[in-house]
Amino acid sequence: MNIQARSIKLNKSRKKNNTRQTIGSKFGIVFRMIIVMAFIFGIATLRISIDQWATAEDREADKLVKQIAQLDREIENCKLKKEKLSSWPNIKDRIQKFNLALRMPEPFQVQNLTVNYDPAGKEKTSGERKTAMLSQR
Amino acid sequence: MLTSNDSIKIRIKLVAGMAVICFCLLAVKLYQVQIERHEELYEKAKKQYTAVKTTHGKRGEIFDIQGNLLVGNIPCTDIIVDPQITGDEPVCSKAARIFVNHLDMTYAEVYSRLSQKFRIRKLADGKTEKVKNRFVVIANNVPFQQAEELKKVVKVNNLKGIVFTDTYRRFYPKSTLLSNILGFTTPDQGKDVPVIGVEKTFDKQMESSDATERFERARDGIPLSYGLQEADKVKNGFNIYLTISEPLQSILEEELDSLVVKWRPKAAYAVMVDPKTGNVMAIAQRPSFNPNDRTSMSPDNWRIRITEDVFEPGSTMKPMAISGALDYGVITPNTMFNCENGSWTYAGKVLRDSHRIGTVPAYEVVQKSSNIGTAKIAIMMGEQRLHLVLRKFGFGASTGIPVTPETKGIFRPLNKWDALSISRFPIGQGIGVSPIQLVRAYCALADNGRLRKIRLVDRVENTETGVVIKKSIEEPFQVFNNPATPEKIVSMMSLVTKKGGTATAAAIPGFNVAGKTGTSQKFINGQYSHANFFSSFIGFVPAENPSFVLLVTVDEPRGSYYGGAVAAPYFKNIALRALRYLDVKPDPKLLEEAEKEKNSKNTDIPQRD
């Protein structure tokens, strides 16, 4: 009998504890949910801000890529212009246009500059030879 | 009778039923949208936020041996408009006025394109329909600077619907220089299609491929970093480095131009080759064309006569036949020949010399260019040997120059020779050679009998990896069996430009010039013409250690026709300037001799064949 009486007592006390625990656990759950939601919100905000930052960087990079492409085109244009202007037919036209008194140099007037030049840098070979083709009278 | 409770229940059921029906309809619609039409709608949506960008690869460039650019790609812009966005009449009119100020176009032309809102499309059944026009090209290949200015003006004026597409156009910065060998391309649907020359032969190496990039974009078109991105790799073409030297090419072309002014020929060619490597140092022909100017182009101007055309070499053929006789030991430079005072009948046909010569040694046969003497030498050698010698010099075979088309010339097989062949082929009649074949044969004479393939391309560069592939120089073929032969024939040829020779006009003070003149009648309508000639001079300098072999050929010169008078002076001019450029110093002893000779003012024999 004693055992039964104890057992009833135990049940009663447990019931009281459960009610207290329910309120506590409810707060706990809400609190945890808030935490989780805040975490999710934080992650989402972080992701959005990272994306936003990445997009801004992309925009900047795209702008730079476009600028580089534009500069490349300008360089290409200048390179071809230079090649055109430095060609002999063009120089000859200018000599005629400005009536420059130029004539072929005598062999002893010519000095050749030979540069040992190898773009790969492996082996030195006799390289570009630039010769002054004209000398002022 | 229904109680109020029943009525409420029915209403609730009705509303619930309606909701169920609505829900079912929604579910059906959802099924249709999400499952049945998923692919279609997904593609549609994807199109909205996916952009495709095409990047054009750059065609390989062409350089000379020193890296001077000969062919490049110039940036330019295509201007395209969407007439649906451009705006109404006043806006189109304003835009047209802006374009006219910057482009070589009339107001009417631009305005009609800007305001072309609709176009008529033909249907398969023959009917027509009016469709909205969303793509009109205002101008193609607008130069870079012009397009940049126009871009700024369009932006300032806030003109809508105008798109500037960046492209590249093949550009030849040296205009006519080397144009026949370089060839040209023609634009076709955004691609450069090669027509002729190096552009065509090396198209596979130089061609580029475009790349398409697919990416998810933001509203303003910027790629999203977290979106889908697929991209092919753009492939740029390989760069080609020719064996040509631009300064030498300029010298050659300048002199060729003055030759054309003086002799007003139908055509003229000049080829300069390094005999020790087979490298073409300079090569030019007239008429020519400017590849940047389409109006100067005609097949007659752009075809490569130097590799394609065949001509009778005339006396320029003699050194090959005589060197063969020397090599076989049939003759020595001092063997005497009766040149019959200028007229000799062989196989029923009369063979003449341009000037009367009696009995002379073999070296004088070369020096005075005797047809009769050369024919007699060939007859002593015999048909088989002569045939073999000319074959060994590369006649009737391609030279290896990487330019198409290339002729093998006309050289009959031995079994098709007639009685006259042995007397005519060694003097360059009845045999057809291309200028480049003749130069190759002379390269063998200049380089101790070593016959090499002609090289035009020195190296190929992979623009992406930077790897350079050098085109190797192939082992030469030895033409002569006797090592003493080259020296003998070269010394005989050196006399041609000396006092008493046929080409004293080709002599260069301070240098030993070995060469041979050639004057050949053109074969027109089955007979040799007495009015149309090929005049040539081919030689090498310095004879003992040649820097180059140079051929100058003039097709139908007016006024004179002897190779010694027409071509030889230009050989001298080109060679002199080239030697100075190459820093080949004159021999002081020879220079002194030349000075003495100049002072003695002795008269030479007329400058003839």
Contacts between the chains, C-beta under 8 A, distances in Angstrom:
chain1	res1	chain2	res2	distance
A	51	B	225	7.7
A	51	B	226	6.1
A	54	B	225	4.3
A	54	B	226	6.8
A	55	B	218	6.4
A	55	B	222	7.1
A	55	B	224	6.7
A	55	B	225	6.8
A	57	B	225	7.5
A	58	B	222	5.6
A	58	B	223	6.2
A	58	B	224	7.2
A	58	B	225	5.1
A	59	B	220	8.0
A	59	B	222	5.1
A	62	B	222	5.3
A	62	B	223	7.0
A	69	B	166	7.5
A	73	B	75	4.0
A	73	B	144	6.3
A	73	B	166	6.7
A	74	B	75	7.9
A	74	B	144	7.4
A	76	B	72	7.5
A	76	B	73	7.0
A	76	B	74	7.0
A	76	B	75	5.2
A	76	B	168	7.9
A	77	B	74	6.6
A	77	B	75	5.4
A	77	B	144	4.6
A	77	B	145	7.3
A	79	B	69	7.2
A	79	B	72	7.1
A	80	B	69	7.3
A	80	B	72	5.1
A	80	B	74	5.1
A	80	B	171	5.7
A	80	B	173	5.3
A	83	B	68	7.2
A	83	B	69	4.5
A	83	B	72	7.0
A	83	B	173	3.9
A	83	B	174	7.2
A	84	B	173	4.2
A	84	B	174	7.5
A	84	B	175	7.9
A	87	B	173	6.4
A	87	B	174	4.5
A	87	B	175	7.6
A	87	B	177	6.5
A	87	B	246	7.7
A	87	B	250	7.5
A	88	B	177	7.6
A	88	B	246	7.5
A	88	B	247	7.0
A	88	B	250	3.4
A	88	B	254	7.3
A	89	B	174	7.1
A	89	B	175	6.6
A	89	B	176	7.2
A	89	B	177	6.5
A	89	B	250	7.1
A	89	B	253	7.8
A	92	B	254	7.0
A	104	B	577	6.6
A	104	B	580	6.6
A	105	B	580	7.1
A	107	B	580	6.0
A	107	B	583	7.9
A	107	B	585	6.1
A	107	B	586	6.6
A	110	B	580	6.5
A	110	B	583	6.4
A	112	B	583	5.0
A	120	B	468	7.5
A	128	B	66	5.5
A	128	B	67	7.4
A	129	B	66	7.6
A	129	B	583	7.8
A	131	B	247	7.2
A	131	B	581	5.7
A	131	B	583	6.9
A	133	B	247	6.6
A	133	B	581	6.5
